[in-house]
Amino acid sequence: MSELATAIDNLADEDPAELPLAALTEQLIELHWQMARLQAQIARRTHVRYSSN
């Protein structure tokens, strides 16, 4: 969870207009994957399973 908080803080501290598009894209993708990993950890710990119909 601290990795996710750090990633969010890093994005919040930067002005997106000052970042090259590739760097911004890379940071957003990394943030997305960290959020997905956190959701998976929460699901495992709470025994929540996603079911699609």
Secondary structure as UniProt FT lines:
FT   HELIX           2..13
FT   HELIX           16..18
FT   HELIX           21..46
//
